[in-house]
Amino acid sequence: MSMRTTALSPADEFPFTQADFKTIADLVYEHSGIVLGDHKRDMVYSRLTRRLRALRLRTFREYCTLLHGRSGEEEISSLINAITTNLTKFFRESHHFEHLHKTVLAHIWRTTIGAKPRVRVWSAACSTGEEPYSIAMTAMASRREAGREWDFRVLATDLDTSVLNKAMTGAYPAAALEDVPAGMRESGFAPTPSGVRVAPDIQALITFKQLNLLGPWPMRGPFDAIFCRNVMIYFDAETKAKLVERLHSLLKPDGWLYVGHSESLLEQQHRFRLCGHTIYQKTGS
């Protein structure tokens, strides 16, 4: 069977060949580890047409030439931002936050006597910020119950700089609070003319940073818990295995890892034990 080299359809605004798709897919994999199979071709086309219009390009071949040119490195960041899926909401997969509250944080309060606990949580694919803010609100509720002070911080990272910028504002439409528990909704947000904004004491618990999970990690940990949800589904087996090893190394002994609803660590059972739906605890050193 010969390789398809014609445009998807005469009706398409920009000619897009199989060779163009392969070039883009290879660059995305090289820079992010995300695997774009042939079934993602229409998605790639629809996500990138805005970039072609902004750059005043006429074909995807011209876009591929730009990516390999002198200004290509700068454009690759925009390419990754356009391709990455950023579907999230407050308290998504609520059982993770219940486990964080009732198991992880409760254990820290019980076992830290006469000292101020130091707790670190990493939101490794924080998107537009709903996940780390949900973590911080959960922690605030736990601290109020304990009636003690502690040293608590959330590191929130993402590859996509555009969603990080949105996350740092802490501004959301009021409808986004649908799944936020009532008590946290009242204490965690303030109304604005266009919606709501996360309360300053919640924002103060979070540090946002751009980070490529395949690149160097400047933080040393250790973390009590890591949320790395709905990320590994985009990676091939080798990339996923390397990522899981690195996550394992940054967790405290018996630390916790939360993954997405369609993800599992069955291949890494020697590193983690399953303790609930998509909830894993570190084993070994």
BAFI-3210 file (N, C-alpha, C; in Angstrom, 3 decimals, decimal comma, padded with zeros to 6 digits):
// residues 285
n [1|2|3|4|5|6|7|8|9|10|11|12|13|14|15|16|17|18|19|20|21|22|23|24|25|26|27|28|29|30|31|32|33|34|35|36|37|38|39|40|41|42|43|44|45|46|47|48|49|50|51|52|53|54|55|56|57|58|59|60|61|62|63|64|65|66|67|68|69|70|71|72|73|74|75|76|77|78|79|80|81|82|83|84|85|86|87|88|89|90|91|92|93|94|95|96|97|98|99|100|101|102|103|104|105|106|107|108|109|110|111|112|113|114|115|116|117|118|119|120|121|122|123|124|125|126|127|128|129|130|131|132|133|134|135|136|137|138|139|140|141|142|143|144|145|146|147|148|149|150|151|152|153|154|155|156|157|158|159|160|161|162|163|164|165|166|167|168|169|170|171|172|173|174|175|176|177|178|179|180|181|182|183|184|185|186|187|188|189|190|191|192|193|194|195|196|197|198|199|200|201|202|203|204|205|206|207|208|209|210|211|212|213|214|215|216|217|218|219|220|221|222|223|224|225|226|227|228|229|230|231|232|233|234|235|236|237|238|239|240|241|242|243|244|245|246|247|248|249|250|251|252|253|254|255|256|257|258|259|260|261|262|263|264|265|266|267|268|269|270|271|272|273|274|275|276|277|278|279|280|281|282|283|284|285]
n.u [000,859|000,639|002,042|-000,090|-000,276|-001,753|-004,016|-006,316|-008,956|-010,567|-012,041|-010,769|-009,177|-006,402|-003,898|-002,906|-000,764|000,107|002,818|003,291|001,825|003,272|005,743|005,012|003,963|006,265|007,891|006,350|006,395|009,152|009,622|007,765|006,967|004,462|002,359|001,170|-001,038|-002,242|-004,986|-005,301|-005,056|-007,006|-007,620|-005,165|-005,028|-007,264|-006,554|-004,291|-004,837|-005,453|-002,968|-001,663|-003,156|-002,576|000,117|000,083|000,317|000,051|-000,050|000,380|002,825|004,441|004,324|005,656|008,184|008,825|008,954|011,283|013,098|015,045|013,555|012,180|012,372|011,153|008,538|007,809|007,045|004,544|003,274|003,171|001,578|-000,813|-001,510|-001,758|-004,110|-006,369|-008,384|-010,141|-011,351|-012,642|-012,095|-012,131|-012,528|-013,248|-012,749|-010,014|-009,308|-010,735|-009,369|-006,829|-007,408|-008,594|-006,925|-004,113|-003,347|-004,538|-003,100|-000,569|-001,023|-001,602|000,779|002,782|004,011|004,148|005,558|005,806|004,226|005,746|004,677|004,489|003,118|002,762|001,377|001,418|000,568|-000,933|-002,646|-005,207|-005,332|-007,323|-006,915|-004,556|-005,594|-007,787|-006,455|-005,138|-007,343|-008,439|-006,365|-006,450|-008,923|-008,303|-006,331|-007,806|-009,485|-007,599|-006,577|-004,031|-000,826|001,073|003,622|002,889|002,886|002,105|003,364|002,805|002,801|003,104|003,321|002,301|002,403|000,413|-001,904|-000,905|-000,545|-003,194|-003,985|-002,533|-003,838|-006,097|-008,747|-012,099|-015,119|-018,305|-019,812|-017,947|-017,632|-019,260|-018,760|-017,438|-017,221|-019,710|-018,882|-016,187|-016,505|-017,509|-015,450|-013,227|-013,313|-013,823|-016,324|-016,348|-016,782|-016,952|-017,137|-015,589|-012,836|-009,989|-009,381|-006,975|-005,440|-005,525|-004,312|-001,772|-000,575|000,421|002,818|003,425|004,884|006,503|007,067|008,555|007,802|009,484|011,946|014,733|014,290|014,073|013,331|013,800|012,314|011,560|008,229|005,070|002,786|001,854|000,122|-000,457|-002,157|-004,051|-002,067|-000,157|-001,516|-001,012|001,515|004,041|004,897|007,571|008,295|006,412|007,190|009,710|008,962|007,372|009,305|010,848|008,969|008,539|011,019|010,941|009,075|008,288|009,154|006,586|004,956|002,343|000,724|-001,375|-003,271|-004,770|-008,251|-008,331|-005,909|-003,176|-000,816|000,080|002,257|004,288|004,230|006,088|007,051|004,984|002,022|-001,378|-003,923|-006,498|-009,033|-007,224|-005,294|-002,151|000,460|003,801|006,336|009,275|012,607]
n.v [-001,194|002,176|005,193|007,703|010,847|012,986|015,762|015,792|016,339|018,002|020,058|020,934|023,563|023,894|022,210|018,966|016,502|012,986|012,804|015,317|015,028|012,960|014,218|016,196|014,574|013,132|015,194|016,085|013,785|013,597|015,896|015,864|013,303|012,422|010,268|010,253|008,629|007,393|007,712|010,105|012,060|013,815|015,323|016,605|018,188|019,928|021,191|022,646|024,399|027,002|027,970|028,014|029,952|032,192|032,460|033,057|031,097|028,806|026,078|022,869|021,849|024,108|024,863|022,731|023,118|025,527|024,642|023,159|025,066|028,089|029,470|027,445|026,138|027,861|027,877|025,252|025,082|026,373|024,566|022,213|023,195|023,553|020,957|019,539|018,067|019,557|018,857|019,312|019,648|021,020|018,970|016,620|013,150|012,481|010,708|010,564|012,907|012,598|010,390|011,533|013,368|011,816|009,641|010,042|012,720|012,671|010,594|011,770|013,848|012,285|010,942|012,791|014,188|016,840|018,511|020,679|019,555|018,787|018,941|017,909|018,113|017,129|018,279|017,028|017,473|019,968|021,534|023,884|024,559|023,617|021,141|021,417|023,495|022,200|020,294|021,977|023,168|020,904|020,309|022,585|022,212|019,908|020,894|022,710|020,950|019,570|021,596|022,636|024,085|023,865|023,057|023,315|022,697|022,947|021,846|022,779|021,795|022,021|021,198|022,934|026,254|028,169|027,266|027,234|029,945|030,755|029,236|030,437|032,839|032,185|032,594|031,833|030,763|030,991|028,676|026,659|025,710|023,647|020,993|021,430|020,976|022,312|023,774|024,315|025,785|028,160|029,100|029,011|030,643|033,861|036,118|037,629|040,196|038,722|036,085|033,877|034,004|032,295|032,075|034,133|032,845|030,192|030,236|030,970|028,654|027,316|026,712|027,508|026,103|025,800|022,711|020,058|016,760|014,885|015,995|017,459|017,394|019,849|019,854|018,228|016,842|015,052|013,935|013,730|012,947|012,419|013,671|012,441|012,461|011,206|011,480|009,545|007,997|008,995|008,235|005,967|002,528|002,339|005,017|005,560|003,702|004,693|007,186|006,451|005,242|007,488|009,048|007,376|007,576|010,134|010,137|009,957|007,270|004,884|006,744|008,328|007,786|009,133|008,280|008,573|007,851|005,905|004,724|002,561|000,862|-001,707|-002,933|-002,117|-003,321|-004,135|-001,822|-000,257|-000,631|-001,423|000,358|001,169|002,444|003,460|004,430|004,382|003,049|003,665|001,186|-000,386|001,112]
n.w [000,000|-000,883|000,548|001,742|000,258|-000,332|000,233|003,033|002,243|-000,444|000,574|002,787|004,555|004,705|002,991|003,988|004,414|004,731|005,202|006,331|008,697|009,953|010,376|012,255|014,319|015,050|016,061|018,224|019,820|020,331|021,873|023,942|024,600|024,014|022,252|019,033|017,325|014,108|014,265|015,471|013,639|012,457|014,702|015,179|012,893|013,294|015,659|014,978|012,912|013,673|014,420|011,944|010,602|012,213|011,716|009,093|007,097|004,322|003,916|005,536|004,984|004,746|007,417|008,659|007,582|008,812|011,479|011,445|010,953|011,708|013,660|014,748|017,266|019,076|018,069|018,491|021,139|021,044|019,374|020,998|023,059|021,665|020,953|023,319|025,511|027,717|029,713|032,570|035,968|039,060|041,876|040,393|039,940|042,695|044,772|045,122|046,466|048,795|049,822|050,129|052,152|054,316|054,691|053,921|054,867|057,396|058,614|058,748|060,582|062,853|063,367|063,700|066,321|068,570|066,889|064,000|061,213|058,063|054,844|051,521|048,310|044,941|041,998|039,021|036,437|036,023|034,528|034,013|036,665|038,427|039,724|041,556|043,184|044,282|045,797|047,641|048,953|050,146|051,915|053,560|054,828|056,263|058,000|059,528|060,889|062,408|063,966|064,206|063,327|060,263|057,828|054,764|051,304|047,814|044,782|041,537|038,265|034,673|031,207|029,338|028,755|028,400|029,745|032,312|032,828|032,974|035,185|037,258|037,640|039,076|038,501|037,655|035,942|037,589|037,300|037,279|039,815|040,456|041,426|043,780|047,241|049,480|051,827|051,260|048,989|049,941|051,628|050,009|047,765|046,249|045,121|041,837|039,298|036,921|037,635|039,791|042,145|043,353|046,824|048,558|050,629|049,895|047,345|048,152|049,013|046,858|044,323|041,048|038,163|034,982|033,402|031,696|031,687|030,619|030,641|032,556|036,128|038,397|041,088|044,265|046,062|049,120|048,182|049,788|048,504|045,102|042,380|039,337|036,882|034,161|032,238|031,543|029,731|027,260|026,604|025,312|026,202|027,098|027,704|029,679|031,678|032,439|033,444|035,652|037,290|037,922|039,297|041,479|042,740|043,797|045,782|049,277|051,567|051,546|050,338|048,314|045,164|042,759|039,959|036,630|035,711|033,730|033,795|034,854|037,014|036,579|035,423|037,015|039,517|041,353|042,356|043,293|045,268|044,784|046,299|046,223|044,006|041,333|043,064|044,453|046,518|047,416|047,356|048,667|048,450]
ca.u [000,000|001,480|001,770|-000,995|000,428|-002,677|-004,723|-007,423|-010,165|-010,501|-012,726|-009,917|-008,598|-004,951|-003,427|-002,292|-000,405|000,575|004,192|003,180|001,384|004,378|006,719|004,475|003,873|007,623|008,359|005,594|006,930|010,518|009,656|006,823|006,673|003,080|002,262|000,034|-001,311|-002,957|-006,364|-005,272|-004,725|-008,014|-007,465|-003,989|-005,415|-008,168|-005,874|-003,193|-005,233|-005,369|-001,562|-001,346|-003,753|-001,832|001,430|-000,170|000,829|-000,967|-000,079|001,101|004,227|005,119|004,438|006,728|009,442|009,069|009,346|012,669|013,935|015,719|012,606|011,394|012,357|010,140|007,213|007,494|006,304|003,154|002,766|002,837|000,431|-002,018|-001,826|-002,066|-005,495|-006,416|-009,717|-010,032|-012,358|-012,413|-012,413|-012,318|-012,216|-013,309|-012,234|-008,608|-009,226|-011,205|-008,263|-005,798|-007,877|-008,891|-005,871|-002,748|-003,147|-004,900|-001,970|000,511|-001,376|-001,535|002,128|003,711|003,678|005,003|006,323|004,990|004,443|006,143|003,963|004,685|002,318|003,067|000,392|002,409|-000,025|-001,948|-003,544|-005,651|-005,212|-008,366|-006,390|-003,808|-006,459|-008,568|-005,530|-004,916|-008,571|-008,508|-005,380|-006,961|-009,966|-007,621|-005,656|-008,822|-009,925|-006,520|-006,365|-002,583|-000,121|001,995|004,352|002,262|003,055|001,791|004,051|001,904|003,559|002,495|004,108|001,620|002,546|-000,826|-002,804|-000,275|-000,860|-004,590|-004,039|-001,971|-004,799|-007,084|-010,067|-012,914|-016,557|-018,998|-020,289|-016,863|-017,629|-020,357|-018,377|-016,715|-018,076|-020,291|-018,040|-014,977|-016,924|-017,671|-014,182|-012,127|-013,480|-014,468|-016,998|-015,827|-017,806|-017,053|-017,152|-015,016|-011,383|-009,532|-009,007|-005,520|-004,763|-005,393|-003,296|-000,457|-000,038|000,770|003,837|003,233|006,111|006,476|007,942|008,401|008,039|010,570|013,198|015,272|013,406|014,901|012,950|014,411|011,393|010,576|006,825|004,170|001,841|001,970|-000,994|-000,002|-003,395|-004,415|-000,856|000,531|-002,275|-000,482|002,891|004,256|005,236|008,927|008,263|005,633|007,986|010,743|008,303|006,964|010,518|011,235|007,986|008,837|012,229|010,671|008,123|008,757|008,775|005,145|004,238|001,167|000,643|-002,720|-003,237|-006,062|-009,263|-008,096|-004,488|-002,821|000,611|000,203|003,604|005,241|003,732|007,203|007,366|003,797|000,905|-002,683|-004,620|-007,813|-009,188|-006,205|-004,515|-001,025|001,421|005,175|006,980|010,719|013,300]
ca.v [000,000|003,374|006,209|008,756|012,126|014,030|016,412|015,012|016,573|019,284|021,086|021,394|024,890|023,781|020,877|018,254|015,183|012,016|013,186|016,430|014,486|012,213|015,198|016,809|013,539|012,831|016,315|016,061|012,681|013,940|016,973|015,700|011,902|012,120|009,461|010,616|007,607|007,868|008,080|011,476|012,960|014,872|016,179|017,447|019,190|020,936|021,958|023,468|025,367|028,352|028,392|028,342|031,257|033,229|032,599|033,383|030,017|028,280|024,615|022,247|021,687|025,343|024,827|021,785|023,790|026,489|023,904|022,709|026,228|028,792|029,822|026,246|025,805|028,713|027,453|023,928|025,320|026,635|023,299|021,336|023,800|023,332|019,526|018,958|018,107|020,107|018,666|019,168|020,371|020,925|017,709|015,530|011,887|012,983|009,739|010,860|013,961|011,988|009,575|012,467|013,961|010,889|008,645|010,580|013,844|012,239|009,815|012,705|014,499|011,319|010,441|013,886|014,660|017,870|019,237|021,168|018,643|019,312|018,132|018,363|017,398|017,571|018,126|016,934|017,909|020,757|022,158|025,243|024,819|023,072|020,057|021,882|024,248|021,202|019,731|022,983|023,301|019,700|020,473|023,602|021,576|018,996|021,685|023,243|019,850|019,235|022,729|022,840|024,680|022,980|023,583|022,595|023,335|022,191|022,195|022,537|021,944|021,586|021,472|023,967|027,552|028,951|026,873|027,670|031,367|030,811|028,679|031,377|033,903|031,694|033,106|030,816|031,055|030,456|027,321|025,694|025,267|022,686|019,822|021,833|020,863|023,604|024,495|024,781|026,798|029,416|029,578|028,945|031,521|035,166|036,483|038,714|040,561|037,743|034,716|033,743|033,923|031,498|032,891|034,319|031,877|028,953|030,486|031,079|027,318|026,670|027,270|027,041|026,085|025,051|021,543|018,936|015,548|014,104|016,727|017,470|017,812|020,594|019,612|017,028|016,139|014,035|014,302|012,811|012,448|012,965|013,495|012,407|011,873|011,386|011,853|008,360|007,413|009,537|007,777|004,555|001,734|002,667|006,346|005,435|002,991|005,606|008,206|005,850|005,088|008,806|009,416|006,540|008,074|011,407|009,944|009,468|005,877|004,719|007,865|007,970|008,228|009,099|008,278|008,826|006,796|004,837|004,367|001,602|000,590|-003,156|-003,349|-001,675|-003,797|-004,269|-000,478|000,303|-001,544|-000,818|000,492|001,735|002,697|004,377|004,947|003,486|003,402|003,286|000,099|-000,379|002,374]
ca.w [000,000|-000,958|001,559|001,285|000,226|-000,761|001,327|003,573|001,474|-001,152|001,351|003,881|004,349|004,545|002,593|005,115|003,914|005,711|005,545|007,273|009,980|010,560|010,865|013,473|015,350|015,512|016,876|019,476|020,622|020,740|022,855|025,056|024,870|023,629|021,040|018,180|016,324|012,918|014,610|015,998|012,538|012,347|015,875|014,946|011,893|013,850|016,706|014,458|011,880|014,243|014,349|010,558|010,303|012,932|011,079|007,686|006,259|003,418|003,943|006,646|004,562|005,158|008,873|008,986|007,243|009,887|012,685|011,292|010,657|012,790|014,715|015,044|018,692|019,703|017,619|019,039|022,379|020,648|018,845|022,121|023,740|020,857|020,883|024,632|025,959|029,068|030,269|034,019|036,743|040,493|042,539|039,437|040,610|044,070|045,750|045,381|047,473|050,039|050,328|050,590|053,409|055,403|054,868|053,863|055,783|058,750|059,136|059,073|061,852|063,959|063,615|063,946|067,662|069,141|065,867|062,898|060,070|056,752|053,863|050,150|047,298|043,577|040,934|037,937|035,165|036,732|033,562|034,334|038,097|039,287|040,564|042,733|044,093|045,017|046,801|048,683|049,738|050,969|052,984|054,475|055,626|057,179|059,041|060,434|061,749|063,347|064,864|064,385|062,201|059,563|056,669|053,653|049,993|046,592|043,544|040,406|037,031|033,426|030,011|028,554|029,411|028,323|030,828|033,565|033,013|033,433|036,540|038,219|037,932|040,033|038,111|037,008|035,919|038,765|036,998|037,480|041,213|040,603|042,207|044,987|048,432|049,841|052,782|050,581|048,027|050,672|052,189|049,052|046,612|046,401|043,868|041,008|038,302|035,836|038,147|041,133|042,220|044,484|047,977|048,656|051,502|049,117|046,328|048,785|049,269|045,587|043,431|039,674|037,358|033,719|033,487|030,774|032,469|030,015|030,807|033,917|037,212|039,352|042,483|044,827|046,939|048,745|048,253|050,490|047,509|043,744|041,454|037,942|036,376|032,748|031,508|031,015|028,619|026,011|026,437|025,006|027,391|027,572|028,321|030,914|032,679|032,930|034,252|036,923|038,094|038,429|040,305|042,644|043,413|044,456|046,865|050,566|051,819|051,712|049,733|047,526|043,769|042,192|038,500|036,009|035,813|032,747|033,879|035,899|037,155|036,704|035,003|038,043|040,805|042,285|042,846|043,927|045,516|044,564|047,582|045,950|042,580|040,796|044,189|044,649|047,556|047,113|048,073|048,469|048,729]
c.u [000,889|001,067|000,894|-000,272|-000,464|-003,367|-005,879|-008,673|-010,013|-011,142|-011,857|-009,262|-007,111|-004,586|-002,604|-002,014|000,002|002,002|004,201|002,813|002,514|005,434|006,272|004,423|005,249|008,157|007,644|006,125|008,314|010,530|008,719|006,574|005,267|003,066|000,996|-000,121|-002,108|-004,386|-006,450|-005,079|-005,729|-007,906|-006,289|-004,325|-006,240|-007,478|-004,870|-003,619|-005,171|-003,937|-001,191|-001,937|-002,954|-000,482|001,324|000,470|-000,306|-001,097|000,644|002,560|005,028|005,319|005,561|008,101|009,812|009,570|010,800|013,629|014,506|014,792|011,769|011,282|011,290|008,729|006,827|006,725|004,826|002,504|002,313|001,616|-000,870|-002,458|-002,308|-003,534|-005,531|-007,833|-009,580|-011,186|-012,020|-012,915|-012,794|-011,793|-012,110|-012,765|-010,758|-008,471|-009,740|-010,096|-007,136|-006,158|-007,895|-007,790|-004,488|-002,534|-003,496|-003,765|-000,818|000,222|-001,204|-000,106|003,162|003,316|004,679|005,848|005,368|005,229|004,868|005,540|004,137|003,888|002,643|001,887|001,162|001,870|-001,222|-002,927|-003,923|-005,825|-006,259|-007,837|-005,587|-004,642|-007,338|-007,716|-005,364|-006,155|-008,773|-007,565|-005,841|-008,034|-009,351|-006,955|-006,669|-009,326|-008,882|-006,281|-004,904|-002,003|000,762|002,654|003,878|002,448|002,650|002,661|003,128|002,653|002,747|003,439|003,600|001,667|001,251|-001,785|-002,220|-000,594|-002,290|-004,686|-003,574|-002,914|-005,787|-008,503|-010,829|-014,365|-017,233|-019,467|-019,228|-016,883|-018,659|-020,002|-017,559|-017,651|-018,498|-019,410|-016,799|-015,317|-017,010|-016,342|-013,080|-012,186|-014,120|-015,119|-016,297|-016,911|-018,003|-017,110|-016,666|-013,493|-011,004|-009,039|-007,483|-004,818|-004,623|-004,296|-001,896|000,195|000,587|001,860|003,644|004,547|005,870|007,472|007,566|008,756|009,149|011,924|013,732|014,224|014,247|014,559|013,524|013,460|011,958|009,148|006,045|003,175|002,084|000,693|-000,418|-001,106|-003,622|-003,267|-000,277|-000,220|-001,750|000,915|002,945|004,789|006,607|008,952|007,519|006,465|009,065|010,144|007,929|008,164|010,934|010,255|008,240|010,002|011,987|009,663|008,834|008,475|007,287|004,338|003,197|001,213|-000,790|-002,619|-004,659|-006,969|-009,042|-006,635|-004,270|-001,308|000,853|001,601|004,648|004,802|004,844|007,586|006,206|002,788|-000,400|-003,459|-006,020|-007,889|-008,245|-005,429|-003,419|-000,131|002,785|005,627|008,465|011,293|013,410]
c.v [001,235|004,372|007,304|010,107|013,258|014,628|015,547|015,131|017,896|020,406|021,632|022,719|024,835|022,369|020,233|016,826|014,263|012,329|014,355|015,918|013,760|013,166|015,796|015,790|013,208|013,942|016,345|014,957|013,024|014,940|016,771|014,259|011,489|011,390|009,853|009,552|008,176|008,302|009,502|012,514|014,114|015,848|017,130|018,548|020,305|021,795|022,955|024,490|026,798|028,882|028,789|029,689|032,374|033,510|032,950|032,362|029,422|026,762|024,109|021,984|022,927|025,368|023,879|022,381|024,789|025,768|023,448|023,862|026,877|029,137|028,627|025,940|026,607|028,256|026,097|024,060|025,576|025,372|022,383|021,875|023,517|021,872|018,984|019,126|018,575|020,068|018,437|019,894|020,206|019,586|016,606|014,239|012,149|012,003|009,953|011,897|013,476|011,139|010,458|013,015|012,937|009,870|009,306|011,671|013,462|011,445|010,740|013,420|013,545|010,992|011,535|014,542|015,728|018,625|019,703|020,277|019,413|018,399|018,748|017,470|017,993|017,265|018,193|017,293|018,769|021,456|023,560|025,479|024,196|021,980|020,585|022,722|023,296|020,550|020,707|023,175|022,094|019,809|021,491|023,010|020,641|019,766|022,259|022,162|019,532|020,358|022,989|023,498|023,635|023,718|022,781|023,387|022,371|022,734|021,814|022,808|021,483|021,941|022,706|025,306|028,355|028,561|027,246|029,129|031,540|030,325|029,695|032,525|033,483|032,130|032,054|031,303|030,401|029,023|026,257|025,103|024,181|021,529|020,159|021,690|022,231|024,415|025,075|025,869|028,167|029,974|029,708|029,921|032,848|035,522|037,632|039,071|039,510|036,301|034,646|033,743|033,139|032,422|032,982|033,285|030,518|029,121|030,487|029,722|026,686|027,444|026,661|027,154|025,337|023,901|020,522|017,665|014,683|014,760|016,621|017,942|018,535|020,314|018,290|016,229|016,055|014,549|013,254|012,184|013,147|012,652|013,564|011,712|012,233|011,944|010,639|007,697|007,895|009,014|006,325|003,860|002,114|004,016|006,295|004,774|003,898|006,677|007,644|005,650|006,428|009,296|008,656|007,119|009,378|011,293|009,520|007,968|005,797|005,904|007,388|008,568|008,044|009,203|008,440|007,610|005,661|004,387|003,325|001,432|-000,907|-003,638|-002,973|-002,132|-003,997|-002,926|000,140|-000,795|-000,781|-000,824|001,074|002,019|003,815|005,088|003,937|003,999|002,841|002,110|000,167|001,010|003,221]
c.w [000,000|000,103|000,972|001,340|-000,251|000,443|001,788|002,720|000,744|-000,357|002,479|003,540|004,045|004,099|003,707|004,682|005,050|006,137|006,533|008,664|010,691|011,116|012,191|014,606|015,913|016,417|018,223|020,387|021,167|021,895|024,047|025,448|024,495|022,294|020,279|017,088|015,164|013,224|015,172|014,886|012,400|013,516|015,692|013,949|012,536|014,900|016,136|013,409|012,399|014,184|012,921|010,166|010,956|012,274|009,594|006,735|005,436|003,470|005,180|006,269|004,944|006,681|009,309|008,670|008,321|011,149|012,631|011,016|011,901|013,953|015,166|016,520|019,433|019,320|018,193|020,350|022,074|020,091|019,983|022,862|022,994|020,890|022,218|024,976|027,405|029,626|031,770|034,677|038,216|041,023|041,555|040,065|042,113|045,102|046,046|046,491|048,820|050,659|050,854|051,968|054,547|055,677|054,953|054,910|057,220|059,392|059,537|060,388|063,028|064,347|063,847|065,261|068,097|068,145|064,792|061,681|058,813|055,695|052,487|049,195|045,945|042,669|039,622|036,559|035,524|035,813|034,021|035,832|038,995|040,218|041,753|043,696|044,898|046,103|047,959|049,551|050,652|052,155|054,020|055,395|056,661|058,324|060,035|061,392|062,811|064,352|065,165|063,147|061,536|058,417|055,462|052,364|048,890|045,467|042,395|039,113|035,832|032,283|029,281|029,295|029,408|029,437|032,186|033,862|033,510|034,875|037,574|038,545|039,008|039,722|037,305|036,894|037,120|038,544|037,238|038,887|041,493|041,526|043,450|046,179|048,949|050,783|052,150|049,559|048,709|051,147|051,146|047,905|047,024|045,072|043,160|039,990|037,210|036,324|039,575|041,019|043,477|045,595|048,104|049,532|050,824|048,060|046,922|049,037|048,032|044,861|042,055|038,902|036,054|033,821|032,424|031,543|031,896|030,203|032,219|034,921|038,257|040,806|042,968|045,716|048,353|048,914|049,038|049,518|046,180|042,985|040,042|037,160|034,913|031,931|030,795|029,874|027,267|025,688|025,984|026,265|027,962|028,290|029,647|032,011|033,272|033,832|035,621|037,835|038,706|039,496|041,606|043,438|044,173|045,599|048,152|050,671|052,168|051,173|048,742|046,129|043,282|040,674|037,961|035,986|034,825|032,744|034,979|035,915|037,298|036,354|036,051|039,432|041,820|042,898|043,615|044,208|045,384|045,878|047,429|044,469|042,131|041,910|044,502|045,774|047,211|047,969|047,787|048,693|047,464]
res [m|s|m|r|t|t|a|l|s|p|a|d|e|f|p|f|t|q|a|d|f|k|t|i|a|d|l|v|y|e|h|s|g|i|v|l|g|d|h|k|r|d|m|v|y|s|r|l|t|r|r|l|r|a|l|r|l|r|t|f|r|e|y|c|t|l|l|h|g|r|s|g|e|e|e|i|s|s|l|i|n|a|i|t|t|n|l|t|k|f|f|r|e|s|h|h|f|e|h|l|h|k|t|v|l|a|h|i|w|r|t|t|i|g|a|k|p|r|v|r|v|w|s|a|a|c|s|t|g|e|e|p|y|s|i|a|m|t|a|m|a|s|r|r|e|a|g|r|e|w|d|f|r|v|l|a|t|d|l|d|t|s|v|l|n|k|a|m|t|g|a|y|p|a|a|a|l|e|d|v|p|a|g|m|r|e|s|g|f|a|p|t|p|s|g|v|r|v|a|p|d|i|q|a|l|i|t|f|k|q|l|n|l|l|g|p|w|p|m|r|g|p|f|d|a|i|f|c|r|n|v|m|i|y|f|d|a|e|t|k|a|k|l|v|e|r|l|h|s|l|l|k|p|d|g|w|l|y|v|g|h|s|e|s|l|l|e|q|q|h|r|f|r|l|c|g|h|t|i|y|q|k|t|g|s]
***
